[in-house]
Amino acid sequence: MNHPRAYRPVVAVVADRFEHHKHAAHAVLDGYVHALAQVAQVLPLIVPAHDESIDTETLISTIDGFLLTGSPSNVAAERYGAAPLPASTTIDPNRDAVSFRLLPAILEAGVPFLGICRGFQELNVVFGGSLERAVHDQPGRLDHREGDHDRPLSRWYEDRHALHIAPGGRLAELAGEAEAVMVNSLHHQGVEKLGAGLRVEAKAPDGLIEAVSVESAAQFTLGVQWHPEMRVDDSPLAHAIFTAFGDACRLRQQERLQSRIHA
């Protein structure tokens, strides 16, 4: 007897735009693809950073989850009303255009969301928050940057500082009994002002906000400042984040397909 195939949920991942052999190109780092495919058990769908190509309603009707990744680029400071970043700073206005248009619509439609590093910062800015451009220069702050780039890549993602988890939140559920865990840290920008409507899920020992969720969202929403995608094979919390995200996407898929049957 043939059984109907269980299709994987589809998760949209917004690409970075950069130059490759003098051509504009769109790409997502492999760590995110691995974590989504192998741990969340979803199908990653790379969305180009090309705003005019993307129809929001078509995308929302097709996907079961939305991921905003980390990136070498920074959110343009004009997005949160600050003076422009130095000319030497890497920015990606094409990704900004896509992320900032899609994210509010995605959240309103009830699509599960996971934001990592730049994606966490994009979430904060969408909700009216602002970013500190050089956390390490602020009194009392840790140096959250990745350190020596000559080290092997795997060492960039080693644990760097503790994460103090707020009780009663989404991250606390994923961390189990742990009130503090160790995480990696690869960023120089961070939350300056928290966006209205975001719940603090965790902080670093220096008080910097490291994780948030959307207070009003019924679906899974989580933004984290560290990089769990690179530690899914040896960090229980990283594995739990992607597992929970995948489960939320499967629930969304069931609801989406049921609505089509009854339409």
C-alpha positions in Angstrom: 0.0 0.0 0.0 1.4 3.4 -1.0 1.4 6.0 1.7 1.3 9.8 0.9 4.7 11.4 1.1 5.4 13.7 4.0 6.8 16.8 2.4 9.2 19.0 4.3 8.2 22.5 5.4 9.7 25.2 3.2 11.8 27.9 5.0 12.7 31.1 3.2 16.2 32.4 3.8 17.1 35.9 2.6 20.5 35.9 0.8 23.3 38.5 1.1 24.1 40.3 -2.1 27.8 40.7 -3.0 30.1 40.9 -6.0 31.4 37.6 -7.5 33.7 37.8 -10.5 32.4 41.3 -11.2 28.8 40.0 -11.2 26.1 40.7 -8.5 25.5 37.5 -6.7 23.2 36.2 -4.0 24.3 33.6 -1.4 23.7 32.0 2.0 26.5 30.5 4.1 26.4 26.7 4.3 26.1 26.6 8.1 22.5 27.8 7.9 21.7 25.3 5.2 23.1 22.5 7.2 21.3 23.4 10.4 18.0 23.9 8.6 18.2 20.7 6.5 19.8 18.3 9.0 18.4 19.5 12.4 15.2 21.5 11.6 14.4 19.0 8.9 13.1 21.6 6.5 13.8 22.6 2.9 15.8 25.9 2.8 14.6 28.2 0.0 17.1 31.0 -0.7 15.4 34.3 -1.5 17.5 36.7 -3.5 18.2 40.2 -2.1 16.4 41.7 -5.0 13.4 43.5 -3.7 11.6 44.1 -7.0 11.6 40.4 -7.8 9.7 39.3 -4.7 6.0 39.2 -4.4 5.1 39.1 -0.7 1.8 37.4 -1.0 3.2 34.6 -3.2 6.0 34.0 -0.8 3.8 33.9 2.3 1.5 31.4 0.6 4.4 29.2 -0.2 6.5 29.1 2.9 6.3 27.6 6.4 9.1 29.5 8.1 11.4 32.6 7.6 15.0 32.9 8.6 17.2 36.0 8.6 20.9 35.0 8.8 24.0 36.6 10.2 26.2 38.4 7.7 29.5 40.3 7.3 27.4 43.4 6.4 25.7 45.7 8.8 22.2 47.2 8.8 22.4 50.7 7.4 22.2 53.2 10.2 19.7 55.3 8.4 17.2 52.5 9.0 17.1 53.4 12.7 17.6 57.1 12.3 21.3 57.3 13.1 24.2 59.0 11.3 25.6 56.9 8.4 28.2 54.2 9.2 31.8 54.9 8.2 32.6 54.4 4.5 34.8 51.4 5.4 31.8 49.5 6.9 30.3 46.8 4.8 26.6 47.3 4.2 24.0 45.6 2.0 21.2 47.9 1.1 19.7 45.3 -1.2 19.3 42.9 1.7 18.0 45.7 3.9 15.3 46.4 1.3 14.1 42.8 1.3 14.3 42.1 5.0 12.6 45.2 6.2 9.8 44.9 3.7 9.2 41.1 4.3 9.6 40.7 8.0 6.6 42.7 9.2 4.3 40.9 6.7 5.8 37.5 7.6 5.2 38.1 11.3 1.6 39.4 10.8 0.8 36.3 8.7 1.8 34.0 11.6 4.9 32.5 9.9 7.5 31.2 12.3 10.6 33.3 12.4 14.2 32.8 13.5 16.7 35.7 13.3 20.5 35.2 13.9 23.0 37.9 14.5 22.2 40.4 11.7 18.7 38.9 11.6 18.4 39.5 15.3 19.4 43.1 14.7 17.0 43.5 11.8 14.2 42.3 14.0 15.0 44.9 16.7 15.1 47.7 14.1 11.8 46.6 12.5 10.2 47.1 15.9 11.7 50.6 16.3 14.9 49.8 18.1 18.4 51.1 17.4 21.9 49.6 17.3 25.2 50.4 18.9 27.8 50.4 16.2 30.8 49.5 18.3 29.8 47.6 21.5 33.5 47.0 22.4 34.1 50.8 22.7 31.4 51.2 25.3 32.4 51.4 29.0 31.6 48.1 30.8 31.0 46.1 27.7 32.7 42.9 26.7 34.5 42.6 23.4 32.0 40.5 21.5 34.0 40.3 18.2 35.2 37.0 16.8 38.9 37.8 17.3 41.9 36.8 15.2 40.8 35.9 11.6 43.9 33.9 11.1 42.6 31.1 13.4 40.9 28.1 11.8 37.2 28.9 11.1 35.9 26.4 13.6 37.7 28.4 16.4 35.8 31.5 15.5 32.7 29.8 16.8 34.0 28.6 20.1 32.1 29.6 23.3 33.1 33.1 24.4 30.8 34.2 27.2 27.9 33.2 29.4 24.3 33.8 28.4 21.9 34.6 31.3 18.4 33.3 30.3 15.3 35.2 31.4 12.8 32.9 33.2 9.5 32.0 31.7 10.3 32.8 28.1 10.7 30.9 24.9 14.4 30.5 25.2 14.0 29.2 28.8 11.8 26.5 27.5 14.5 25.4 25.1 17.3 25.6 27.7 15.5 23.4 30.2 16.7 23.9 33.7 19.7 26.0 32.7 19.7 29.6 33.8 23.0 30.3 32.1 24.8 28.6 29.2 27.9 29.4 27.2 27.6 30.8 23.6 29.8 32.0 20.8 30.1 35.7 20.0 30.9 37.2 16.5 29.6 40.7 16.4 30.6 44.3 16.9 27.2 45.9 16.8 24.4 45.2 19.3 21.1 46.4 20.7 21.2 50.0 21.9 17.5 50.6 22.3 15.2 47.7 22.4 12.3 47.7 20.0 8.8 48.2 21.4 6.9 44.9 21.6 10.0 42.7 21.9 10.6 40.5 25.0 14.1 40.1 26.4 14.9 36.4 26.4 18.6 36.5 27.4 21.5 38.9 28.2 25.3 38.6 28.2 27.2 39.2 31.5 27.7 42.8 30.5 24.0 43.4 30.2 23.9 43.4 26.4 20.6 41.9 25.1 21.4 38.7 23.3 18.0 37.2 22.6 14.4 38.5 22.1 11.0 37.2 21.0 7.9 39.1 19.7 5.5 39.5 22.6 2.3 39.6 20.6 3.2 36.7 18.2 1.3 33.4 18.7 3.8 31.6 16.5 7.4 30.7 17.2 9.6 33.9 17.0 13.1 34.1 18.3 16.1 36.4 17.5 19.6 35.5 18.9 22.8 37.6 18.7 25.1 34.5 18.7 25.5 31.8 16.0 23.8 28.5 16.9 23.8 27.3 13.3 27.6 26.6 13.7 27.1 24.6 16.9 24.1 22.4 16.2 26.3 19.2 16.5 27.7 19.9 19.9 25.6 22.5 21.7 22.3 21.2 23.2 20.8 24.7 23.1 21.8 25.3 19.5 20.3 22.0 18.5 17.1 22.7 20.5 16.6 26.1 18.8 16.6 24.6 15.3 14.6 21.6 16.4 11.9 23.9 17.9 11.9 26.1 14.8 11.5 23.1 12.6 8.6 21.8 14.7 6.9 25.2 14.5 7.3 25.2 10.7 5.7 21.7 10.5 2.7 23.0 12.4 2.5 26.0 10.1 2.7 23.6 7.1 -0.2 21.5 8.4 -2.3 24.7 8.9 -1.4 26.0 5.5 -2.2 22.8 3.6 -5.5 22.4 5.6 -6.6 25.9 4.6 -6.1 25.0 1.0 -8.2 21.9 1.3 -11.1 23.8 2.8 -10.8 26.9 0.6 
